[in-house]
Amino acid sequence: MKSFVIKTLINAVAIWIAAWIVDGITLSGGDFWHKTLTVIAVALIFGVVNFLIKPLVKLLSLPLFILTLGLITFVINALMLWLTSWASDKLSLDFHVSGFWAALLGALIISLVSWGLNLAFGDDD
């Protein structure tokens, strides 16, 4: 359970930083607490999307992994962020990714920030 909470909070911070840096990613809403709850909800959605859908997409795109030497991973991560944006919109959360390039840059930033924070704060499992 601790691992799940830590990973969700790390994803929330990474999403918040990506929304702060990338112009095409918006995290709108009211005050600080509203945005905090929104980004935690988005991080939960992002975690579910990455847990359920990403492995299937990676399996189906295995020939592209071989052909591109793994670079298709960046595109898949962008599509997962875009799907998170769509699901957030359906749940009336104030998170939106406008366009593929914003999703690609945002996914890259989220990956880098998550990696760094996992090194610093990840549990020892």
MDTraj code that builds the backbone (N, CA, C; nanometers):
import mdtraj as md
import numpy as np

residues = "MET LYS SER PHE VAL ILE LYS THR LEU ILE ASN ALA VAL ALA ILE TRP ILE ALA ALA TRP ILE VAL ASP GLY ILE THR LEU SER GLY GLY ASP PHE TRP HIS LYS THR LEU THR VAL ILE ALA VAL ALA LEU ILE PHE GLY VAL VAL ASN PHE LEU ILE LYS PRO LEU VAL LYS LEU LEU SER LEU PRO LEU PHE ILE LEU THR LEU GLY LEU ILE THR PHE VAL ILE ASN ALA LEU MET LEU TRP LEU THR SER TRP ALA SER ASP LYS LEU SER LEU ASP PHE HIS VAL SER GLY PHE TRP ALA ALA LEU LEU GLY ALA LEU ILE ILE SER LEU VAL SER TRP GLY LEU ASN LEU ALA PHE GLY ASP ASP ASP".split()
xyz = np.array([
    [0.0823, -0.1199, 0.0000],
    [0.0000, 0.0000, 0.0000],
    [0.0861, 0.1254, 0.0000],
    [0.1958, 0.1219, 0.0772],
    [0.2852, 0.2368, 0.0829],
    [0.3449, 0.2654, -0.0544],
    [0.3809, 0.1586, -0.1243],
    [0.4377, 0.1743, -0.2573],
    [0.3382, 0.2413, -0.3527],
    [0.2119, 0.2010, -0.3454],
    [0.1083, 0.2596, -0.4308],
    [0.0914, 0.4081, -0.4022],
    [0.0880, 0.4451, -0.2758],
    [0.0708, 0.5861, -0.2383],
    [0.1910, 0.6684, -0.2831],
    [0.3107, 0.6156, -0.2625],
    [0.4310, 0.6882, -0.3030],
    [0.4349, 0.7062, -0.4547],
    [0.4050, 0.6007, -0.5284],
    [0.4065, 0.6105, -0.6748],
    [0.3006, 0.7081, -0.7249],
    [0.1840, 0.7088, -0.6632],
    [0.0789, 0.8022, -0.7032],
    [0.1203, 0.9455, -0.6753],
    [0.1787, 0.9710, -0.5598],
    [0.2235, 1.1065, -0.5274],
    [0.3378, 1.1513, -0.6182],
    [0.4283, 1.0597, -0.6517],
    [0.5367, 1.0929, -0.7453],
    [0.4797, 1.1263, -0.8819],
    [0.3827, 1.0470, -0.9290],
    [0.3183, 1.0779, -1.0573],
    [0.2450, 1.2116, -1.0511],
    [0.1828, 1.2415, -0.9383],
    [0.1117, 1.3691, -0.9242],
    [0.2084, 1.4868, -0.9359],
    [0.3222, 1.4767, -0.8689],
    [0.4221, 1.5843, -0.8781],
    [0.4740, 1.5963, -1.0208],
    [0.4996, 1.4829, -1.0854],
    [0.5505, 1.4846, -1.2230],
    [0.4482, 1.5454, -1.3192],
    [0.3214, 1.5132, -1.3017],
    [0.2167, 1.5703, -1.3866],
    [0.2049, 1.7197, -1.3620],
    [0.2142, 1.7606, -1.2370],
    [0.2055, 1.9023, -1.2032],
    [0.3217, 1.9793, -1.2676],
    [0.4418, 1.9250, -1.2634],
    [0.5573, 1.9906, -1.3250],
    [0.5405, 1.9966, -1.4762],
    [0.4908, 1.8895, -1.5367],
    [0.4681, 1.8897, -1.6815],
    [0.3641, 1.9941, -1.7199],
    [0.2595, 2.0074, -1.6397],
    [0.1566, 2.1088, -1.6681],
    [0.2131, 2.2496, -1.6514],
    [0.3080, 2.2646, -1.5624],
    [0.3698, 2.3941, -1.5395],
    [0.4646, 2.4311, -1.6538],
    [0.5342, 2.3324, -1.7122],
    [0.6347, 2.3593, -1.8152],
    [0.5752, 2.3635, -1.9557],
    [0.4889, 2.2689, -1.9896],
    [0.4383, 2.2539, -2.1264],
    [0.3140, 2.3398, -2.1454],
    [0.3154, 2.4216, -2.2505],
    [0.2026, 2.5109, -2.2776],
    [0.0741, 2.4355, -2.3127],
    [0.0841, 2.3220, -2.3771],
    [-0.0340, 2.2493, -2.4205],
    [-0.0987, 2.1633, -2.3136],
    [-0.0418, 2.1598, -2.1940],
    [-0.0999, 2.0830, -2.0841],
    [-0.1520, 2.1828, -1.9821],
    [-0.2825, 2.1770, -1.9578],
    [-0.3416, 2.2719, -1.8641],
    [-0.3996, 2.1989, -1.7440],
    [-0.3748, 2.2554, -1.6303],
    [-0.4297, 2.2086, -1.5041],
    [-0.4987, 2.3298, -1.4438],
    [-0.6232, 2.3481, -1.4836],
    [-0.6955, 2.4678, -1.4412],
    [-0.7802, 2.4363, -1.3191],
    [-0.8478, 2.5351, -1.2735],
    [-0.9334, 2.5138, -1.1572],
    [-0.9141, 2.6252, -1.0570],
    [-0.9626, 2.6025, -0.9405],
    [-0.9644, 2.7032, -0.8358],
    [-0.8327, 2.7225, -0.7656],
    [-0.8375, 2.7136, -0.6367],
    [-0.7220, 2.7432, -0.5538],
    [-0.6229, 2.6263, -0.5504],
    [-0.5237, 2.6393, -0.4657],
    [-0.4168, 2.5405, -0.4543],
    [-0.4711, 2.4028, -0.4178],
    [-0.5645, 2.3955, -0.3235],
    [-0.6156, 2.2658, -0.2786],
    [-0.6987, 2.1971, -0.3853],
    [-0.7733, 2.2755, -0.4619],
    [-0.8513, 2.2175, -0.5720],
    [-0.7581, 2.1589, -0.6766],
    [-0.6526, 2.2326, -0.7103],
    [-0.5562, 2.1819, -0.8076],
    [-0.4833, 2.0588, -0.7539],
    [-0.4548, 2.0586, -0.6242],
    [-0.3866, 1.9439, -0.5640],
    [-0.4728, 1.8188, -0.5725],
    [-0.5989, 1.8301, -0.5372],
    [-0.6894, 1.7153, -0.5474],
    [-0.7081, 1.6717, -0.6914],
    [-0.7145, 1.7681, -0.7825],
    [-0.7287, 1.7354, -0.9244],
    [-0.6083, 1.6587, -0.9750],
    [-0.4886, 1.7060, -0.9420],
    [-0.3683, 1.6394, -0.9925],
    [-0.3505, 1.5017, -0.9293],
    [-0.3943, 1.4820, -0.8066],
    [-0.3887, 1.3482, -0.7464],
    [-0.4873, 1.2548, -0.8161],
    [-0.6068, 1.3050, -0.8479],
    [-0.7046, 1.2240, -0.9219],
    [-0.6520, 1.1894, -1.0609],
    [-0.5882, 1.2856, -1.1268],
    [-0.5301, 1.2610, -1.2597],
    [-0.4171, 1.1587, -1.2487],
    [-0.3371, 1.1669, -1.1430],
    [-0.2294, 1.0692, -1.1230],
    [-0.2863, 0.9287, -1.1030],
    [-0.3980, 0.9180, -1.0334],
    [-0.4630, 0.7879, -1.0182],
    [-0.5104, 0.7339, -1.1520],
    [-0.5709, 0.8202, -1.2327],
    [-0.6164, 0.7792, -1.3662],
    [-0.4973, 0.7378, -1.4509],
    [-0.3899, 0.8173, -1.4452],
    [-0.2679, 0.7881, -1.5203],
    [-0.2102, 0.6525, -1.4795],
    [-0.2128, 0.6238, -1.3505],
    [-0.1643, 0.4949, -1.3026],
    [-0.2493, 0.3790, -1.3520],
    [-0.3799, 0.3970, -1.3517],
    [-0.4697, 0.2912, -1.4008],
    [-0.4501, 0.2694, -1.5508],
    [-0.4380, 0.3770, -1.6259],
    [-0.4162, 0.3661, -1.7707],
    [-0.2845, 0.2935, -1.7982],
    [-0.1794, 0.3316, -1.7267],
    [-0.0498, 0.2668, -1.7470],
    [-0.0492, 0.1221, -1.7007],
    [-0.1296, 0.0888, -1.6014],
    [-0.1346, -0.0485, -1.5512],
    [-0.2178, -0.1398, -1.6416],
    [-0.3308, -0.0900, -1.6916],
    [-0.4232, -0.1745, -1.7673],
    [-0.4008, -0.1710, -1.9182],
    [-0.3802, -0.0550, -1.9731],
    [-0.3812, -0.0405, -2.1191],
    [-0.2418, -0.0446, -2.1801],
    [-0.1446, 0.0152, -2.1132],
    [-0.0100, 0.0238, -2.1696],
    [0.0522, -0.1119, -2.2023],
    [0.0416, -0.2137, -2.1158],
    [0.1001, -0.3438, -2.1522],
    [0.0378, -0.4053, -2.2778],
    [-0.0914, -0.3877, -2.2938],
    [-0.1578, -0.4394, -2.4136],
    [-0.1092, -0.3672, -2.5389],
    [-0.0977, -0.2351, -2.5306],
    [-0.0502, -0.1569, -2.6453],
    [0.0943, -0.1951, -2.6783],
    [0.1770, -0.2148, -2.5754],
    [0.3161, -0.2532, -2.5993],
    [0.3248, -0.3915, -2.6641],
    [0.2386, -0.4817, -2.6223],
    [0.2382, -0.6150, -2.6812],
    [0.1969, -0.6101, -2.8286],
    [0.0921, -0.5334, -2.8570],
    [0.0436, -0.5246, -2.9943],
    [0.1400, -0.4498, -3.0864],
    [0.2237, -0.3654, -3.0279],
    [0.3177, -0.2880, -3.1096],
    [0.4595, -0.3445, -3.1022],
    [0.4731, -0.4697, -3.0645],
    [0.6043, -0.5318, -3.0523],
    [0.6878, -0.5220, -3.1803],
    [0.6299, -0.5431, -3.2987],
    [0.7121, -0.5251, -3.4195],
    [0.7674, -0.3821, -3.4342],
    [0.6900, -0.2823, -3.3901],
    [0.7398, -0.1449, -3.3966],
    [0.8524, -0.1212, -3.2970],
    [0.8483, -0.1892, -3.1819],
    [0.9583, -0.1802, -3.0862],
    [1.0876, -0.2288, -3.1502],
    [1.0782, -0.3398, -3.2195],
    [1.1964, -0.3965, -3.2847],
    [1.2424, -0.3063, -3.3985],
    [1.1499, -0.2583, -3.4779],
    [1.1829, -0.1745, -3.5933],
    [1.2443, -0.0412, -3.5523],
    [1.1932, 0.0195, -3.4456],
    [1.2414, 0.1518, -3.4038],
    [1.3420, 0.1446, -3.2902],
    [1.3839, 0.0241, -3.2545],
    [1.4798, 0.0032, -3.1454],
    [1.4302, 0.0628, -3.0141],
    [1.3002, 0.0559, -2.9924],
    [1.2408, 0.1001, -2.8668],
    [1.1964, 0.2444, -2.8626],
    [1.2233, 0.3208, -2.9666],
    [1.1850, 0.4621, -2.9650],
    [1.0344, 0.4836, -2.9701],
    [0.9603, 0.3813, -3.0093],
    [0.8145, 0.3911, -3.0116],
    [0.7594, 0.4080, -2.8698],
    [0.8416, 0.3783, -2.7693],
    [0.8003, 0.3952, -2.6300],
    [0.7584, 0.5391, -2.6020],
    [0.8297, 0.6358, -2.6598],
    [0.7946, 0.7763, -2.6405],
    [0.6551, 0.8058, -2.6941],
    [0.6227, 0.7494, -2.8085],
    [0.4909, 0.7704, -2.8685],
    [0.3830, 0.7028, -2.7831],
    [0.4102, 0.5831, -2.7348],
    [0.3133, 0.5128, -2.6509],
    [0.2894, 0.5891, -2.5214],
    [0.3949, 0.6416, -2.4603],
    [0.3786, 0.7212, -2.3385],
    [0.2952, 0.8458, -2.3652],
    [0.3169, 0.9093, -2.4798],
    [0.2368, 1.0271, -2.5165],
    [0.0902, 0.9892, -2.5342],
    [0.0645, 0.8758, -2.5976],
    [-0.0736, 0.8317, -2.6167],
    [-0.1405, 0.7980, -2.4830],
    [-0.0650, 0.7438, -2.3879],
    [-0.1212, 0.7142, -2.2555],
    [-0.1551, 0.8440, -2.1819],
    [-0.0717, 0.9473, -2.1973],
    [-0.1020, 1.0762, -2.1360],
    [-0.2239, 1.1393, -2.2016],
    [-0.2327, 1.1269, -2.3315],
    [-0.3483, 1.1795, -2.4049],
    [-0.4756, 1.1065, -2.3626],
    [-0.4676, 0.9763, -2.3447],
    [-0.5820, 0.8980, -2.2984],
    [-0.6214, 0.9381, -2.1562],
    [-0.5239, 0.9688, -2.0739],
    [-0.5507, 1.0183, -1.9389],
    [-0.6247, 1.1510, -1.9444],
    [-0.5859, 1.2364, -2.0368],
    [-0.6541, 1.3638, -2.0551],
    [-0.7998, 1.3420, -2.0959],
    [-0.8222, 1.2485, -2.1852],
    [-0.9588, 1.2192, -2.2302],
    [-1.0432, 1.1660, -2.1139],
    [-0.9867, 1.0727, -2.0371],
    [-1.0599, 1.0164, -1.9234],
    [-1.0856, 1.1231, -1.8168],
    [-0.9903, 1.2116, -1.7955],
    [-1.0084, 1.3209, -1.6994],
    [-1.1209, 1.4132, -1.7431],
    [-1.1287, 1.4372, -1.8733],
    [-1.2373, 1.5201, -1.9260],
    [-1.3724, 1.4537, -1.9035],
    [-1.3785, 1.3233, -1.9218],
    [-1.5043, 1.2500, -1.8997],
    [-1.5453, 1.2509, -1.7526],
    [-1.4471, 1.2626, -1.6621],
    [-1.4757, 1.2677, -1.5190],
    [-1.4847, 1.4114, -1.4671],
    [-1.4882, 1.5073, -1.5580],
    [-1.5007, 1.6506, -1.5260],
    [-1.3870, 1.7029, -1.4389],
    [-1.2666, 1.6533, -1.4639],
    [-1.1483, 1.7052, -1.3959],
    [-1.0868, 1.8149, -1.4831],
    [-1.0231, 1.9110, -1.4199],
    [-0.9680, 2.0263, -1.4916],
    [-0.8265, 1.9987, -1.5407],
    [-0.8105, 1.8954, -1.6219],
    [-0.6811, 1.8593, -1.6796],
    [-0.7015, 1.8336, -1.8270],
    [-0.6170, 1.8965, -1.9111],
    [-0.6333, 1.8792, -2.0547],
    [-0.4978, 1.8835, -2.1239],
    [-0.4800, 1.7924, -2.2180],
    [-0.3620, 1.7910, -2.3040],
    [-0.4101, 1.8220, -2.4448],
    [-0.3610, 1.9310, -2.5009],
    [-0.4098, 1.9748, -2.6315],
    [-0.3082, 1.9436, -2.7405],
    [-0.3201, 1.8272, -2.7971],
    [-0.2379, 1.7923, -2.9108],
    [-0.1325, 1.6880, -2.8798],
    [-0.0882, 1.6242, -2.9879],
    [0.0082, 1.5157, -2.9739],
    [0.1444, 1.5647, -2.9266],
    [0.1905, 1.6776, -2.9793],
    [0.3245, 1.7258, -2.9442],
    [0.3312, 1.7670, -2.7975],
    [0.2250, 1.8259, -2.7472],
    [0.2202, 1.8588, -2.6043],
    [0.2215, 1.7297, -2.5216],
    [0.1493, 1.6281, -2.5686],
    [0.1476, 1.4997, -2.4987],
    [0.2855, 1.4341, -2.5022],
    [0.3544, 1.4440, -2.6145],
    [0.4868, 1.3845, -2.6266],
    [0.5866, 1.4526, -2.5325],
    [0.5892, 1.5847, -2.5338],
    [0.6800, 1.6581, -2.4452],
    [0.6414, 1.6374, -2.2988],
    [0.5116, 1.6375, -2.2698],
    [0.4650, 1.6138, -2.1336],
    [0.5009, 1.4756, -2.0842],
    [0.4852, 1.3749, -2.1692],
    [0.5196, 1.2374, -2.1302],
    [0.6693, 1.2250, -2.1045],
    [0.7494, 1.2944, -2.1828],
    [0.8935, 1.2916, -2.1613],
    [0.9302, 1.3560, -2.0272],
    [0.8680, 1.4691, -1.9979],
    [0.8937, 1.5374, -1.8706],
    [0.8453, 1.4521, -1.7533],
    [0.7263, 1.3941, -1.7662],
    [0.6731, 1.3087, -1.6593],
    [0.7654, 1.1893, -1.6357],
    [0.8157, 1.1299, -1.7420],
    [0.9069, 1.0160, -1.7272],
    [1.0347, 1.0558, -1.6551],
    [1.0929, 1.1682, -1.6939],
    [1.2179, 1.2128, -1.6316],
    [1.1988, 1.2504, -1.4842],
    [1.0928, 1.3253, -1.4563],
    [1.0669, 1.3665, -1.3183],
    [1.0333, 1.2455, -1.2321],
    [0.9511, 1.1546, -1.2836],
    [0.9158, 1.0336, -1.2079],
    [1.0394, 0.9490, -1.1800],
    [1.1243, 0.9371, -1.2783],
    [1.2469, 0.8599, -1.2611],
    [1.3336, 0.9211, -1.1500],
    [1.3523, 1.0525, -1.1561],
    [1.4324, 1.1204, -1.0550],
    [1.3718, 1.1106, -0.9161],
    [1.2421, 1.1305, -0.9064],
    [1.1770, 1.1227, -0.7748],
    [1.1740, 0.9792, -0.7204],
    [1.1604, 0.8814, -0.8091],
    [1.1667, 0.7424, -0.7648],
    [1.3047, 0.7072, -0.7109],
    [1.4095, 0.7645, -0.7715],
    [1.5437, 0.7428, -0.7190],
    [1.5575, 0.8039, -0.5794],
    [1.4987, 0.9222, -0.5620],
    [1.5147, 0.9934, -0.4367],
    [1.4224, 0.9413, -0.3258],
    [1.2965, 0.9149, -0.3604],
    [1.1971, 0.8853, -0.2563],
    [1.1334, 0.7477, -0.2677],
    [1.1658, 0.6726, -0.3708],
    [1.1032, 0.5416, -0.3882],
    [1.1341, 0.4493, -0.2728],
    [1.0417, 0.3564, -0.2485],
    [1.0656, 0.2622, -0.1394],
    [1.1637, 0.1552, -0.1853],
    [1.2102, 0.0780, -0.0925],
    [1.3184, -0.0184, -0.1178],
    [1.2690, -0.1547, -0.1616],
    [1.1472, -0.1650, -0.2107],
    [1.0925, -0.2958, -0.2523],
    [1.1622, -0.3482, -0.3754],
])
top = md.Topology()
chain = top.add_chain()
for i, resn in enumerate(residues, 1):
    res = top.add_residue(resn, chain, resSeq=i)
    for name in ("N", "CA", "C"):
        top.add_atom(name, md.element.get_by_symbol(name[0]), res)
traj = md.Trajectory(xyz[None], top)
